[in-house]
Amino acid sequence: EVHPSSTDYNLMWTGSHLKPFLLRTLSEAQKVNHFPRSYELTRKDRLYKNIIRMQHTHGFKAFHILPQTFLLPAEYAEFCNSYSKDR
């Protein structure tokens, strides 16, 4: 553990991601536990949206890694339509 203003560390453990200007000052050996937009992977709803985007970009066959998913309550109508169609 070092003083908050010290730059002599290998790992910075923070409660949120760092500002870009701070990330640029890190050396190759220094690591952080959060990075910008990491919530895109750690939140299931954002992960799903990114997988859908990758399916559109690289093809459904390459990213057929999860079943059809719905974000409720926002996509409740789509869920009902899909359920009544496929049962």
C-alpha positions in Angstrom: 0.0 0.0 0.0 1.4 3.4 -0.9 0.4 7.0 -0.4 -2.5 8.1 -2.7 -0.2 10.5 -4.6 2.5 7.9 -5.2 3.2 6.4 -8.6 5.3 3.6 -7.2 2.9 0.7 -7.4 2.1 -2.4 -9.6 -1.7 -2.6 -9.0 -4.2 0.2 -8.6 -7.4 -1.1 -7.0 -10.2 1.5 -7.5 -13.9 1.6 -7.0 -14.5 2.8 -10.6 -12.5 3.2 -13.8 -9.8 5.7 -14.2 -9.9 8.8 -16.4 -8.2 8.4 -19.7 -5.4 10.8 -18.9 -4.5 8.7 -15.8 -4.5 5.5 -17.9 -2.1 7.0 -20.3 0.4 7.7 -17.5 0.6 4.0 -16.4 3.7 2.1 -17.2 3.6 -1.3 -18.8 4.0 -3.1 -15.5 1.2 -1.2 -13.8 -2.3 -2.7 -13.8 -5.8 -1.5 -12.7 -8.9 -3.4 -11.7 -11.3 -1.3 -13.8 -10.9 0.2 -17.3 -13.2 2.4 -19.3 -16.5 0.8 -20.5 -15.7 -2.5 -18.7 -19.4 -2.5 -17.8 -20.1 -3.5 -21.4 -18.8 -7.0 -20.5 -19.8 -7.2 -16.8 -23.5 -6.2 -17.1 -25.5 -9.0 -18.7 -27.8 -6.6 -20.6 -24.9 -4.8 -22.2 -23.0 -8.0 -22.9 -26.1 -9.3 -24.8 -26.4 -6.1 -26.8 -22.7 -6.3 -27.8 -23.1 -9.9 -28.8 -26.0 -8.9 -31.1 -23.9 -6.2 -32.6 -21.1 -8.7 -33.2 -23.6 -11.1 -34.9 -24.6 -8.3 -37.3 -21.0 -7.4 -37.9 -19.4 -10.9 -38.2 -22.3 -13.1 -38.9 -24.7 -15.1 -36.8 -22.8 -18.3 -37.2 -19.6 -16.9 -35.7 -21.5 -15.5 -32.6 -24.2 -18.1 -32.0 -23.2 -18.5 -28.4 -26.4 -17.8 -26.4 -30.1 -18.3 -26.8 -32.5 -15.5 -27.8 -32.6 -13.1 -24.9 -35.0 -10.3 -23.9 -34.4 -7.3 -21.7 -37.5 -7.0 -19.6 -39.7 -5.0 -19.2 -38.5 -3.0 -22.2 -38.8 -5.9 -24.6 -41.9 -7.6 -23.1 -43.9 -7.4 -26.3 -41.1 -9.1 -28.3 -40.8 -11.8 -25.6 -44.6 -12.5 -25.8 -44.5 -12.6 -29.7 -41.5 -15.0 -29.6 -43.1 -17.2 -26.9 -46.4 -17.5 -28.7 -44.7 -18.3 -32.0 -42.2 -21.0 -30.6 -43.9 -22.2 -27.4 
